[in-house]
Amino acid sequence: MMHRLSFILRLSSFIFLLTACDSGDIQEQTYATDDRGHTVRLTAILSGIDSWESRYTVSLAGFTTGDNYAQVVRTLPNTTPDGTRVELVLSNIGDDINTVELAITNRLRERIITLARVNMEDYADTRDTIRMDLGQLDVGRFGALQLGLFNQACIQCHGGNGGAGAASLNLTQERAYAQLVDVASTRREGMKRVEPGDAQASLLHQLLAEGGENLLHVNHTEILSNQFRENLSEVRQLIDDWINGINF
């Protein structure tokens, strides 16, 4: 008897719900989405991604000041072919993120070198999608040094004004490789600017390594350390890895 009564009650409830649906008495429910934070959309045609070994990735990453580890990150597979048009979207970027960067990172999300950057404080009053349209970029090992090192810290003295550059060294994008690799130094007799396959013997390494302050009349070590306070050792290692990996 009790089982039959329970069944009747459940059936009555079901019929009531059906009647309510038919009568339009059920009110539409609106669920608010969490739209806090910024969104950055990167678009670019990239080459050189497949030159990185698995411990490095090309990433769109958000960083806080003084921290070399990304708080949020989207990465590209290292198998991405040259000439691929890529689009990366980084969402839910909190107010604690100071920069969003196209960067080379390692497996721990640690910044190795920055290739392009958006300063988030410039967009503090907007919730519109922030666009990073970067055109065509070589993000391989040397391309990363060009974008993240030479363009940021070196071309001011070495070719950025349209001249030959200090020490007749032009580090602008079209000339840097040819004027560095296997080229004799004009300032240190018997040395090459970059000795292919041998970082320790290269003037570039010695000028930028700790202790290279007095090799020339300009303190290149100080210039490097001022530019890369949070990832100095990583940039130095990247330079050495590039030189040691050059094969003729």
Biotite code that builds the C-alpha atoms (Angstrom):
import biotite.structure as struc

atoms = struc.array([
    struc.Atom([0.000, 0.000, 0.000], chain_id="A", res_id=1, res_name="MET", atom_name="CA", element="C"),
    struc.Atom([2.791, 2.419, 0.923], chain_id="A", res_id=2, res_name="MET", atom_name="CA", element="C"),
    struc.Atom([4.666, 1.633, -2.335], chain_id="A", res_id=3, res_name="HIS", atom_name="CA", element="C"),
    struc.Atom([1.503, 2.346, -4.331], chain_id="A", res_id=4, res_name="ARG", atom_name="CA", element="C"),
    struc.Atom([0.957, 5.675, -2.512], chain_id="A", res_id=5, res_name="LEU", atom_name="CA", element="C"),
    struc.Atom([4.554, 6.722, -3.172], chain_id="A", res_id=6, res_name="SER", atom_name="CA", element="C"),
    struc.Atom([4.166, 5.910, -6.889], chain_id="A", res_id=7, res_name="PHE", atom_name="CA", element="C"),
    struc.Atom([0.964, 7.980, -7.099], chain_id="A", res_id=8, res_name="ILE", atom_name="CA", element="C"),
    struc.Atom([2.669, 10.960, -5.450], chain_id="A", res_id=9, res_name="LEU", atom_name="CA", element="C"),
    struc.Atom([5.624, 10.813, -7.853], chain_id="A", res_id=10, res_name="ARG", atom_name="CA", element="C"),
    struc.Atom([3.254, 10.510, -10.826], chain_id="A", res_id=11, res_name="LEU", atom_name="CA", element="C"),
    struc.Atom([1.278, 13.518, -9.634], chain_id="A", res_id=12, res_name="SER", atom_name="CA", element="C"),
    struc.Atom([4.427, 15.601, -9.329], chain_id="A", res_id=13, res_name="SER", atom_name="CA", element="C"),
    struc.Atom([5.498, 14.618, -12.856], chain_id="A", res_id=14, res_name="PHE", atom_name="CA", element="C"),
    struc.Atom([2.083, 15.573, -14.292], chain_id="A", res_id=15, res_name="ILE", atom_name="CA", element="C"),
    struc.Atom([2.268, 18.924, -12.487], chain_id="A", res_id=16, res_name="PHE", atom_name="CA", element="C"),
    struc.Atom([5.654, 19.704, -13.997], chain_id="A", res_id=17, res_name="LEU", atom_name="CA", element="C"),
    struc.Atom([4.420, 18.842, -17.480], chain_id="A", res_id=18, res_name="LEU", atom_name="CA", element="C"),
    struc.Atom([1.394, 21.106, -16.961], chain_id="A", res_id=19, res_name="THR", atom_name="CA", element="C"),
    struc.Atom([3.638, 23.946, -15.776], chain_id="A", res_id=20, res_name="ALA", atom_name="CA", element="C"),
    struc.Atom([5.808, 23.588, -18.867], chain_id="A", res_id=21, res_name="CYS", atom_name="CA", element="C"),
    struc.Atom([2.783, 23.719, -21.135], chain_id="A", res_id=22, res_name="ASP", atom_name="CA", element="C"),
    struc.Atom([1.332, 26.754, -19.351], chain_id="A", res_id=23, res_name="SER", atom_name="CA", element="C"),
    struc.Atom([4.551, 28.765, -19.680], chain_id="A", res_id=24, res_name="GLY", atom_name="CA", element="C"),
    struc.Atom([4.814, 29.271, -15.932], chain_id="A", res_id=25, res_name="ASP", atom_name="CA", element="C"),
    struc.Atom([8.500, 28.244, -15.818], chain_id="A", res_id=26, res_name="ILE", atom_name="CA", element="C"),
    struc.Atom([10.644, 31.377, -15.919], chain_id="A", res_id=27, res_name="GLN", atom_name="CA", element="C"),
    struc.Atom([13.718, 31.593, -18.148], chain_id="A", res_id=28, res_name="GLU", atom_name="CA", element="C"),
    struc.Atom([16.915, 31.324, -16.134], chain_id="A", res_id=29, res_name="GLN", atom_name="CA", element="C"),
    struc.Atom([19.842, 33.655, -16.933], chain_id="A", res_id=30, res_name="THR", atom_name="CA", element="C"),
    struc.Atom([23.302, 32.634, -15.775], chain_id="A", res_id=31, res_name="TYR", atom_name="CA", element="C"),
    struc.Atom([25.965, 35.336, -15.550], chain_id="A", res_id=32, res_name="ALA", atom_name="CA", element="C"),
    struc.Atom([29.371, 34.408, -16.910], chain_id="A", res_id=33, res_name="THR", atom_name="CA", element="C"),
    struc.Atom([32.572, 35.429, -15.239], chain_id="A", res_id=34, res_name="ASP", atom_name="CA", element="C"),
    struc.Atom([33.966, 38.094, -17.585], chain_id="A", res_id=35, res_name="ASP", atom_name="CA", element="C"),
    struc.Atom([36.610, 39.357, -15.240], chain_id="A", res_id=36, res_name="ARG", atom_name="CA", element="C"),
    struc.Atom([40.120, 39.717, -16.585], chain_id="A", res_id=37, res_name="GLY", atom_name="CA", element="C"),
    struc.Atom([41.559, 40.630, -19.956], chain_id="A", res_id=38, res_name="HIS", atom_name="CA", element="C"),
    struc.Atom([41.957, 38.659, -23.157], chain_id="A", res_id=39, res_name="THR", atom_name="CA", element="C"),
    struc.Atom([44.947, 38.914, -25.498], chain_id="A", res_id=40, res_name="VAL", atom_name="CA", element="C"),
    struc.Atom([44.769, 37.534, -29.032], chain_id="A", res_id=41, res_name="ARG", atom_name="CA", element="C"),
    struc.Atom([48.048, 36.984, -30.896], chain_id="A", res_id=42, res_name="LEU", atom_name="CA", element="C"),
    struc.Atom([48.182, 36.492, -34.657], chain_id="A", res_id=43, res_name="THR", atom_name="CA", element="C"),
    struc.Atom([51.391, 36.006, -36.652], chain_id="A", res_id=44, res_name="ALA", atom_name="CA", element="C"),
    struc.Atom([53.026, 34.010, -39.403], chain_id="A", res_id=45, res_name="ILE", atom_name="CA", element="C"),
    struc.Atom([55.882, 32.200, -37.694], chain_id="A", res_id=46, res_name="LEU", atom_name="CA", element="C"),
    struc.Atom([58.924, 30.239, -38.779], chain_id="A", res_id=47, res_name="SER", atom_name="CA", element="C"),
    struc.Atom([61.663, 28.480, -36.842], chain_id="A", res_id=48, res_name="GLY", atom_name="CA", element="C"),
    struc.Atom([59.447, 26.878, -34.193], chain_id="A", res_id=49, res_name="ILE", atom_name="CA", element="C"),
    struc.Atom([60.555, 23.391, -35.188], chain_id="A", res_id=50, res_name="ASP", atom_name="CA", element="C"),
    struc.Atom([64.201, 24.317, -34.502], chain_id="A", res_id=51, res_name="SER", atom_name="CA", element="C"),
    struc.Atom([63.609, 24.197, -30.737], chain_id="A", res_id=52, res_name="TRP", atom_name="CA", element="C"),
    struc.Atom([64.191, 20.999, -28.829], chain_id="A", res_id=53, res_name="GLU", atom_name="CA", element="C"),
    struc.Atom([61.441, 19.695, -26.573], chain_id="A", res_id=54, res_name="SER", atom_name="CA", element="C"),
    struc.Atom([62.608, 21.455, -23.411], chain_id="A", res_id=55, res_name="ARG", atom_name="CA", element="C"),
    struc.Atom([61.733, 24.837, -24.957], chain_id="A", res_id=56, res_name="TYR", atom_name="CA", element="C"),
    struc.Atom([58.429, 26.157, -26.312], chain_id="A", res_id=57, res_name="THR", atom_name="CA", element="C"),
    struc.Atom([57.179, 29.253, -28.096], chain_id="A", res_id=58, res_name="VAL", atom_name="CA", element="C"),
    struc.Atom([54.494, 30.609, -25.776], chain_id="A", res_id=59, res_name="SER", atom_name="CA", element="C"),
    struc.Atom([52.047, 33.416, -25.197], chain_id="A", res_id=60, res_name="LEU", atom_name="CA", element="C"),
    struc.Atom([52.498, 33.988, -21.480], chain_id="A", res_id=61, res_name="ALA", atom_name="CA", element="C"),
    struc.Atom([51.509, 36.395, -18.720], chain_id="A", res_id=62, res_name="GLY", atom_name="CA", element="C"),
    struc.Atom([54.057, 37.561, -16.136], chain_id="A", res_id=63, res_name="PHE", atom_name="CA", element="C"),
    struc.Atom([54.055, 39.612, -12.966], chain_id="A", res_id=64, res_name="THR", atom_name="CA", element="C"),
    struc.Atom([56.851, 42.080, -12.308], chain_id="A", res_id=65, res_name="THR", atom_name="CA", element="C"),
    struc.Atom([59.877, 40.476, -10.686], chain_id="A", res_id=66, res_name="GLY", atom_name="CA", element="C"),
    struc.Atom([58.786, 36.915, -11.450], chain_id="A", res_id=67, res_name="ASP", atom_name="CA", element="C"),
    struc.Atom([60.420, 35.025, -14.298], chain_id="A", res_id=68, res_name="ASN", atom_name="CA", element="C"),
    struc.Atom([57.746, 32.296, -14.256], chain_id="A", res_id=69, res_name="TYR", atom_name="CA", element="C"),
    struc.Atom([54.537, 32.690, -16.246], chain_id="A", res_id=70, res_name="ALA", atom_name="CA", element="C"),
    struc.Atom([51.266, 32.806, -14.326], chain_id="A", res_id=71, res_name="GLN", atom_name="CA", element="C"),
    struc.Atom([49.181, 31.923, -17.401], chain_id="A", res_id=72, res_name="VAL", atom_name="CA", element="C"),
    struc.Atom([50.463, 30.449, -20.654], chain_id="A", res_id=73, res_name="VAL", atom_name="CA", element="C"),
    struc.Atom([49.447, 29.048, -24.053], chain_id="A", res_id=74, res_name="ARG", atom_name="CA", element="C"),
    struc.Atom([52.087, 27.196, -26.051], chain_id="A", res_id=75, res_name="THR", atom_name="CA", element="C"),
    struc.Atom([52.628, 26.220, -29.673], chain_id="A", res_id=76, res_name="LEU", atom_name="CA", element="C"),
    struc.Atom([53.698, 22.685, -30.603], chain_id="A", res_id=77, res_name="PRO", atom_name="CA", element="C"),
    struc.Atom([57.330, 22.484, -31.706], chain_id="A", res_id=78, res_name="ASN", atom_name="CA", element="C"),
    struc.Atom([56.167, 20.621, -34.803], chain_id="A", res_id=79, res_name="THR", atom_name="CA", element="C"),
    struc.Atom([54.485, 23.759, -36.188], chain_id="A", res_id=80, res_name="THR", atom_name="CA", element="C"),
    struc.Atom([55.705, 24.105, -39.812], chain_id="A", res_id=81, res_name="PRO", atom_name="CA", element="C"),
    struc.Atom([57.377, 27.253, -41.128], chain_id="A", res_id=82, res_name="ASP", atom_name="CA", element="C"),
    struc.Atom([54.996, 29.796, -42.585], chain_id="A", res_id=83, res_name="GLY", atom_name="CA", element="C"),
    struc.Atom([52.065, 28.720, -40.441], chain_id="A", res_id=84, res_name="THR", atom_name="CA", element="C"),
    struc.Atom([49.634, 31.478, -39.552], chain_id="A", res_id=85, res_name="ARG", atom_name="CA", element="C"),
    struc.Atom([49.012, 31.005, -35.864], chain_id="A", res_id=86, res_name="VAL", atom_name="CA", element="C"),
    struc.Atom([46.449, 32.434, -33.499], chain_id="A", res_id=87, res_name="GLU", atom_name="CA", element="C"),
    struc.Atom([46.767, 32.161, -29.734], chain_id="A", res_id=88, res_name="LEU", atom_name="CA", element="C"),
    struc.Atom([44.200, 33.481, -27.273], chain_id="A", res_id=89, res_name="VAL", atom_name="CA", element="C"),
    struc.Atom([45.095, 34.043, -23.633], chain_id="A", res_id=90, res_name="LEU", atom_name="CA", element="C"),
    struc.Atom([42.012, 34.662, -21.477], chain_id="A", res_id=91, res_name="SER", atom_name="CA", element="C"),
    struc.Atom([41.180, 35.403, -17.846], chain_id="A", res_id=92, res_name="ASN", atom_name="CA", element="C"),
    struc.Atom([44.252, 37.590, -17.410], chain_id="A", res_id=93, res_name="ILE", atom_name="CA", element="C"),
    struc.Atom([44.021, 39.018, -13.916], chain_id="A", res_id=94, res_name="GLY", atom_name="CA", element="C"),
    struc.Atom([45.037, 42.471, -12.787], chain_id="A", res_id=95, res_name="ASP", atom_name="CA", element="C"),
    struc.Atom([48.163, 41.016, -11.187], chain_id="A", res_id=96, res_name="ASP", atom_name="CA", element="C"),
    struc.Atom([49.603, 40.264, -14.663], chain_id="A", res_id=97, res_name="ILE", atom_name="CA", element="C"),
    struc.Atom([51.858, 43.135, -15.768], chain_id="A", res_id=98, res_name="ASN", atom_name="CA", element="C"),
    struc.Atom([52.972, 41.907, -19.186], chain_id="A", res_id=99, res_name="THR", atom_name="CA", element="C"),
    struc.Atom([51.757, 39.416, -21.766], chain_id="A", res_id=100, res_name="VAL", atom_name="CA", element="C"),
    struc.Atom([54.637, 38.221, -23.914], chain_id="A", res_id=101, res_name="GLU", atom_name="CA", element="C"),
    struc.Atom([55.422, 36.097, -26.905], chain_id="A", res_id=102, res_name="LEU", atom_name="CA", element="C"),
    struc.Atom([58.366, 34.346, -25.330], chain_id="A", res_id=103, res_name="ALA", atom_name="CA", element="C"),
    struc.Atom([60.571, 31.304, -25.375], chain_id="A", res_id=104, res_name="ILE", atom_name="CA", element="C"),
    struc.Atom([59.836, 29.394, -22.174], chain_id="A", res_id=105, res_name="THR", atom_name="CA", element="C"),
    struc.Atom([60.978, 26.105, -20.702], chain_id="A", res_id=106, res_name="ASN", atom_name="CA", element="C"),
    struc.Atom([58.982, 23.247, -19.210], chain_id="A", res_id=107, res_name="ARG", atom_name="CA", element="C"),
    struc.Atom([58.700, 25.082, -15.899], chain_id="A", res_id=108, res_name="LEU", atom_name="CA", element="C"),
    struc.Atom([57.085, 28.094, -17.621], chain_id="A", res_id=109, res_name="ARG", atom_name="CA", element="C"),
    struc.Atom([60.277, 30.042, -17.016], chain_id="A", res_id=110, res_name="GLU", atom_name="CA", element="C"),
    struc.Atom([60.958, 32.926, -19.380], chain_id="A", res_id=111, res_name="ARG", atom_name="CA", element="C"),
    struc.Atom([64.078, 32.386, -21.481], chain_id="A", res_id=112, res_name="ILE", atom_name="CA", element="C"),
    struc.Atom([63.770, 35.429, -23.743], chain_id="A", res_id=113, res_name="ILE", atom_name="CA", element="C"),
    struc.Atom([60.961, 37.777, -24.774], chain_id="A", res_id=114, res_name="THR", atom_name="CA", element="C"),
    struc.Atom([60.184, 38.250, -28.467], chain_id="A", res_id=115, res_name="LEU", atom_name="CA", element="C"),
    struc.Atom([57.270, 40.713, -28.194], chain_id="A", res_id=116, res_name="ALA", atom_name="CA", element="C"),
    struc.Atom([55.427, 42.276, -25.277], chain_id="A", res_id=117, res_name="ARG", atom_name="CA", element="C"),
    struc.Atom([52.167, 43.974, -24.298], chain_id="A", res_id=118, res_name="VAL", atom_name="CA", element="C"),
    struc.Atom([52.217, 46.138, -21.155], chain_id="A", res_id=119, res_name="ASN", atom_name="CA", element="C"),
    struc.Atom([48.884, 45.418, -19.490], chain_id="A", res_id=120, res_name="MET", atom_name="CA", element="C"),
    struc.Atom([48.794, 48.693, -17.584], chain_id="A", res_id=121, res_name="GLU", atom_name="CA", element="C"),
    struc.Atom([48.228, 50.410, -20.940], chain_id="A", res_id=122, res_name="ASP", atom_name="CA", element="C"),
    struc.Atom([44.888, 48.563, -21.137], chain_id="A", res_id=123, res_name="TYR", atom_name="CA", element="C"),
    struc.Atom([43.754, 48.837, -17.531], chain_id="A", res_id=124, res_name="ALA", atom_name="CA", element="C"),
    struc.Atom([40.523, 50.658, -18.450], chain_id="A", res_id=125, res_name="ASP", atom_name="CA", element="C"),
    struc.Atom([39.342, 48.365, -21.223], chain_id="A", res_id=126, res_name="THR", atom_name="CA", element="C"),
    struc.Atom([37.853, 44.903, -21.368], chain_id="A", res_id=127, res_name="ARG", atom_name="CA", element="C"),
    struc.Atom([38.054, 44.676, -25.146], chain_id="A", res_id=128, res_name="ASP", atom_name="CA", element="C"),
    struc.Atom([40.255, 41.965, -26.607], chain_id="A", res_id=129, res_name="THR", atom_name="CA", element="C"),
    struc.Atom([43.846, 43.190, -26.855], chain_id="A", res_id=130, res_name="ILE", atom_name="CA", element="C"),
    struc.Atom([45.359, 42.317, -30.215], chain_id="A", res_id=131, res_name="ARG", atom_name="CA", element="C"),
    struc.Atom([48.978, 41.417, -30.866], chain_id="A", res_id=132, res_name="MET", atom_name="CA", element="C"),
    struc.Atom([49.311, 41.394, -34.651], chain_id="A", res_id=133, res_name="ASP", atom_name="CA", element="C"),
    struc.Atom([52.976, 40.636, -35.238], chain_id="A", res_id=134, res_name="LEU", atom_name="CA", element="C"),
    struc.Atom([53.168, 39.939, -38.955], chain_id="A", res_id=135, res_name="GLY", atom_name="CA", element="C"),
    struc.Atom([55.945, 37.568, -40.016], chain_id="A", res_id=136, res_name="GLN", atom_name="CA", element="C"),
    struc.Atom([58.482, 36.507, -37.397], chain_id="A", res_id=137, res_name="LEU", atom_name="CA", element="C"),
    struc.Atom([61.437, 34.129, -37.286], chain_id="A", res_id=138, res_name="ASP", atom_name="CA", element="C"),
    struc.Atom([61.248, 32.638, -33.790], chain_id="A", res_id=139, res_name="VAL", atom_name="CA", element="C"),
    struc.Atom([64.047, 30.099, -34.175], chain_id="A", res_id=140, res_name="GLY", atom_name="CA", element="C"),
    struc.Atom([67.122, 30.217, -31.956], chain_id="A", res_id=141, res_name="ARG", atom_name="CA", element="C"),
    struc.Atom([68.909, 33.008, -33.819], chain_id="A", res_id=142, res_name="PHE", atom_name="CA", element="C"),
    struc.Atom([65.613, 34.750, -34.592], chain_id="A", res_id=143, res_name="GLY", atom_name="CA", element="C"),
    struc.Atom([64.868, 34.817, -30.871], chain_id="A", res_id=144, res_name="ALA", atom_name="CA", element="C"),
    struc.Atom([68.239, 36.446, -30.191], chain_id="A", res_id=145, res_name="LEU", atom_name="CA", element="C"),
    struc.Atom([67.576, 38.987, -32.927], chain_id="A", res_id=146, res_name="GLN", atom_name="CA", element="C"),
    struc.Atom([64.144, 39.925, -31.575], chain_id="A", res_id=147, res_name="LEU", atom_name="CA", element="C"),
    struc.Atom([64.857, 39.625, -27.879], chain_id="A", res_id=148, res_name="GLY", atom_name="CA", element="C"),
    struc.Atom([68.512, 40.704, -27.593], chain_id="A", res_id=149, res_name="LEU", atom_name="CA", element="C"),
    struc.Atom([69.936, 42.571, -30.585], chain_id="A", res_id=150, res_name="PHE", atom_name="CA", element="C"),
    struc.Atom([66.792, 44.607, -31.318], chain_id="A", res_id=151, res_name="ASN", atom_name="CA", element="C"),
    struc.Atom([66.315, 45.469, -27.648], chain_id="A", res_id=152, res_name="GLN", atom_name="CA", element="C"),
    struc.Atom([69.801, 46.098, -26.302], chain_id="A", res_id=153, res_name="ALA", atom_name="CA", element="C"),
    struc.Atom([72.306, 46.308, -29.145], chain_id="A", res_id=154, res_name="CYS", atom_name="CA", element="C"),
    struc.Atom([71.186, 48.099, -32.299], chain_id="A", res_id=155, res_name="ILE", atom_name="CA", element="C"),
    struc.Atom([71.152, 51.469, -30.540], chain_id="A", res_id=156, res_name="GLN", atom_name="CA", element="C"),
    struc.Atom([74.923, 51.407, -30.987], chain_id="A", res_id=157, res_name="CYS", atom_name="CA", element="C"),
    struc.Atom([75.232, 48.778, -33.699], chain_id="A", res_id=158, res_name="HIS", atom_name="CA", element="C"),
    struc.Atom([73.407, 49.939, -36.799], chain_id="A", res_id=159, res_name="GLY", atom_name="CA", element="C"),
    struc.Atom([70.094, 51.215, -35.513], chain_id="A", res_id=160, res_name="GLY", atom_name="CA", element="C"),
    struc.Atom([70.796, 54.743, -36.745], chain_id="A", res_id=161, res_name="ASN", atom_name="CA", element="C"),
    struc.Atom([71.406, 53.547, -40.288], chain_id="A", res_id=162, res_name="GLY", atom_name="CA", element="C"),
    struc.Atom([75.196, 53.682, -40.045], chain_id="A", res_id=163, res_name="GLY", atom_name="CA", element="C"),
    struc.Atom([77.819, 50.953, -39.999], chain_id="A", res_id=164, res_name="ALA", atom_name="CA", element="C"),
    struc.Atom([77.612, 50.647, -36.235], chain_id="A", res_id=165, res_name="GLY", atom_name="CA", element="C"),
    struc.Atom([80.192, 50.721, -33.458], chain_id="A", res_id=166, res_name="ALA", atom_name="CA", element="C"),
    struc.Atom([83.273, 48.604, -34.224], chain_id="A", res_id=167, res_name="ALA", atom_name="CA", element="C"),
    struc.Atom([81.895, 48.306, -37.785], chain_id="A", res_id=168, res_name="SER", atom_name="CA", element="C"),
    struc.Atom([79.346, 45.835, -36.462], chain_id="A", res_id=169, res_name="LEU", atom_name="CA", element="C"),
    struc.Atom([75.763, 46.151, -37.646], chain_id="A", res_id=170, res_name="ASN", atom_name="CA", element="C"),
    struc.Atom([73.295, 44.027, -35.676], chain_id="A", res_id=171, res_name="LEU", atom_name="CA", element="C"),
    struc.Atom([70.121, 44.964, -37.504], chain_id="A", res_id=172, res_name="THR", atom_name="CA", element="C"),
    struc.Atom([67.956, 42.104, -38.701], chain_id="A", res_id=173, res_name="GLN", atom_name="CA", element="C"),
    struc.Atom([69.260, 41.944, -42.277], chain_id="A", res_id=174, res_name="GLU", atom_name="CA", element="C"),
    struc.Atom([72.945, 42.002, -41.335], chain_id="A", res_id=175, res_name="ARG", atom_name="CA", element="C"),
    struc.Atom([73.511, 40.569, -37.864], chain_id="A", res_id=176, res_name="ALA", atom_name="CA", element="C"),
    struc.Atom([74.183, 36.926, -38.707], chain_id="A", res_id=177, res_name="TYR", atom_name="CA", element="C"),
    struc.Atom([76.588, 37.647, -41.573], chain_id="A", res_id=178, res_name="ALA", atom_name="CA", element="C"),
    struc.Atom([78.546, 40.161, -39.497], chain_id="A", res_id=179, res_name="GLN", atom_name="CA", element="C"),
    struc.Atom([78.856, 37.931, -36.452], chain_id="A", res_id=180, res_name="LEU", atom_name="CA", element="C"),
    struc.Atom([79.432, 34.340, -37.482], chain_id="A", res_id=181, res_name="VAL", atom_name="CA", element="C"),
    struc.Atom([82.998, 33.383, -38.440], chain_id="A", res_id=182, res_name="ASP", atom_name="CA", element="C"),
    struc.Atom([83.988, 37.068, -38.716], chain_id="A", res_id=183, res_name="VAL", atom_name="CA", element="C"),
    struc.Atom([87.248, 38.380, -37.270], chain_id="A", res_id=184, res_name="ALA", atom_name="CA", element="C"),
    struc.Atom([86.954, 40.979, -34.525], chain_id="A", res_id=185, res_name="SER", atom_name="CA", element="C"),
    struc.Atom([88.141, 44.508, -35.343], chain_id="A", res_id=186, res_name="THR", atom_name="CA", element="C"),
    struc.Atom([88.887, 45.123, -31.657], chain_id="A", res_id=187, res_name="ARG", atom_name="CA", element="C"),
    struc.Atom([90.483, 41.908, -30.371], chain_id="A", res_id=188, res_name="ARG", atom_name="CA", element="C"),
    struc.Atom([93.212, 40.558, -32.606], chain_id="A", res_id=189, res_name="GLU", atom_name="CA", element="C"),
    struc.Atom([93.096, 36.831, -33.250], chain_id="A", res_id=190, res_name="GLY", atom_name="CA", element="C"),
    struc.Atom([89.474, 36.464, -32.093], chain_id="A", res_id=191, res_name="MET", atom_name="CA", element="C"),
    struc.Atom([86.267, 35.991, -33.995], chain_id="A", res_id=192, res_name="LYS", atom_name="CA", element="C"),
    struc.Atom([83.065, 37.705, -33.046], chain_id="A", res_id=193, res_name="ARG", atom_name="CA", element="C"),
    struc.Atom([81.377, 34.301, -33.112], chain_id="A", res_id=194, res_name="VAL", atom_name="CA", element="C"),
    struc.Atom([83.488, 31.170, -33.446], chain_id="A", res_id=195, res_name="GLU", atom_name="CA", element="C"),
    struc.Atom([81.090, 28.581, -34.892], chain_id="A", res_id=196, res_name="PRO", atom_name="CA", element="C"),
    struc.Atom([80.609, 25.686, -32.487], chain_id="A", res_id=197, res_name="GLY", atom_name="CA", element="C"),
    struc.Atom([82.728, 27.228, -29.702], chain_id="A", res_id=198, res_name="ASP", atom_name="CA", element="C"),
    struc.Atom([81.030, 29.731, -27.414], chain_id="A", res_id=199, res_name="ALA", atom_name="CA", element="C"),
    struc.Atom([83.961, 30.038, -25.015], chain_id="A", res_id=200, res_name="GLN", atom_name="CA", element="C"),
    struc.Atom([86.282, 31.168, -27.817], chain_id="A", res_id=201, res_name="ALA", atom_name="CA", element="C"),
    struc.Atom([83.803, 33.724, -29.175], chain_id="A", res_id=202, res_name="SER", atom_name="CA", element="C"),
    struc.Atom([84.147, 37.420, -28.394], chain_id="A", res_id=203, res_name="LEU", atom_name="CA", element="C"),
    struc.Atom([80.368, 37.739, -28.136], chain_id="A", res_id=204, res_name="LEU", atom_name="CA", element="C"),
    struc.Atom([80.323, 35.249, -25.278], chain_id="A", res_id=205, res_name="HIS", atom_name="CA", element="C"),
    struc.Atom([83.287, 36.820, -23.510], chain_id="A", res_id=206, res_name="GLN", atom_name="CA", element="C"),
    struc.Atom([81.912, 40.353, -23.749], chain_id="A", res_id=207, res_name="LEU", atom_name="CA", element="C"),
    struc.Atom([78.544, 39.396, -22.285], chain_id="A", res_id=208, res_name="LEU", atom_name="CA", element="C"),
    struc.Atom([79.665, 36.838, -19.704], chain_id="A", res_id=209, res_name="ALA", atom_name="CA", element="C"),
    struc.Atom([80.335, 37.723, -16.094], chain_id="A", res_id=210, res_name="GLU", atom_name="CA", element="C"),
    struc.Atom([83.843, 39.192, -15.942], chain_id="A", res_id=211, res_name="GLY", atom_name="CA", element="C"),
    struc.Atom([83.748, 40.668, -19.448], chain_id="A", res_id=212, res_name="GLY", atom_name="CA", element="C"),
    struc.Atom([83.408, 44.237, -18.222], chain_id="A", res_id=213, res_name="GLU", atom_name="CA", element="C"),
    struc.Atom([86.917, 45.355, -19.158], chain_id="A", res_id=214, res_name="ASN", atom_name="CA", element="C"),
    struc.Atom([87.481, 43.598, -22.468], chain_id="A", res_id=215, res_name="LEU", atom_name="CA", element="C"),
    struc.Atom([86.526, 46.724, -24.422], chain_id="A", res_id=216, res_name="LEU", atom_name="CA", element="C"),
    struc.Atom([86.035, 50.342, -23.497], chain_id="A", res_id=217, res_name="HIS", atom_name="CA", element="C"),
    struc.Atom([82.240, 49.835, -23.385], chain_id="A", res_id=218, res_name="VAL", atom_name="CA", element="C"),
    struc.Atom([80.870, 47.688, -20.560], chain_id="A", res_id=219, res_name="ASN", atom_name="CA", element="C"),
    struc.Atom([78.673, 45.277, -22.520], chain_id="A", res_id=220, res_name="HIS", atom_name="CA", element="C"),
    struc.Atom([78.077, 43.108, -19.462], chain_id="A", res_id=221, res_name="THR", atom_name="CA", element="C"),
    struc.Atom([76.407, 46.009, -17.669], chain_id="A", res_id=222, res_name="GLU", atom_name="CA", element="C"),
    struc.Atom([74.236, 46.761, -20.696], chain_id="A", res_id=223, res_name="ILE", atom_name="CA", element="C"),
    struc.Atom([73.062, 43.156, -20.744], chain_id="A", res_id=224, res_name="LEU", atom_name="CA", element="C"),
    struc.Atom([72.384, 42.941, -17.016], chain_id="A", res_id=225, res_name="SER", atom_name="CA", element="C"),
    struc.Atom([70.404, 46.200, -17.051], chain_id="A", res_id=226, res_name="ASN", atom_name="CA", element="C"),
    struc.Atom([68.224, 44.994, -19.908], chain_id="A", res_id=227, res_name="GLN", atom_name="CA", element="C"),
    struc.Atom([67.628, 41.467, -18.579], chain_id="A", res_id=228, res_name="PHE", atom_name="CA", element="C"),
    struc.Atom([67.377, 41.719, -14.816], chain_id="A", res_id=229, res_name="ARG", atom_name="CA", element="C"),
    struc.Atom([64.968, 38.808, -14.435], chain_id="A", res_id=230, res_name="GLU", atom_name="CA", element="C"),
    struc.Atom([66.383, 36.397, -17.044], chain_id="A", res_id=231, res_name="ASN", atom_name="CA", element="C"),
    struc.Atom([70.066, 37.293, -17.424], chain_id="A", res_id=232, res_name="LEU", atom_name="CA", element="C"),
    struc.Atom([71.443, 33.790, -16.974], chain_id="A", res_id=233, res_name="SER", atom_name="CA", element="C"),
    struc.Atom([68.853, 32.371, -19.382], chain_id="A", res_id=234, res_name="GLU", atom_name="CA", element="C"),
    struc.Atom([69.807, 34.860, -22.114], chain_id="A", res_id=235, res_name="VAL", atom_name="CA", element="C"),
    struc.Atom([73.505, 34.104, -21.645], chain_id="A", res_id=236, res_name="ARG", atom_name="CA", element="C"),
    struc.Atom([72.827, 30.386, -21.904], chain_id="A", res_id=237, res_name="GLN", atom_name="CA", element="C"),
    struc.Atom([70.739, 30.906, -25.038], chain_id="A", res_id=238, res_name="LEU", atom_name="CA", element="C"),
    struc.Atom([73.637, 32.775, -26.672], chain_id="A", res_id=239, res_name="ILE", atom_name="CA", element="C"),
    struc.Atom([76.037, 29.948, -25.825], chain_id="A", res_id=240, res_name="ASP", atom_name="CA", element="C"),
    struc.Atom([73.625, 27.267, -27.023], chain_id="A", res_id=241, res_name="ASP", atom_name="CA", element="C"),
    struc.Atom([73.183, 29.078, -30.344], chain_id="A", res_id=242, res_name="TRP", atom_name="CA", element="C"),
    struc.Atom([76.954, 29.469, -30.887], chain_id="A", res_id=243, res_name="ILE", atom_name="CA", element="C"),
    struc.Atom([77.715, 25.877, -29.901], chain_id="A", res_id=244, res_name="ASN", atom_name="CA", element="C"),
    struc.Atom([75.023, 24.634, -32.250], chain_id="A", res_id=245, res_name="GLY", atom_name="CA", element="C"),
    struc.Atom([76.356, 26.383, -35.367], chain_id="A", res_id=246, res_name="ILE", atom_name="CA", element="C"),
    struc.Atom([77.602, 23.857, -37.890], chain_id="A", res_id=247, res_name="ASN", atom_name="CA", element="C"),
    struc.Atom([79.326, 24.774, -41.141], chain_id="A", res_id=248, res_name="PHE", atom_name="CA", element="C"),
])
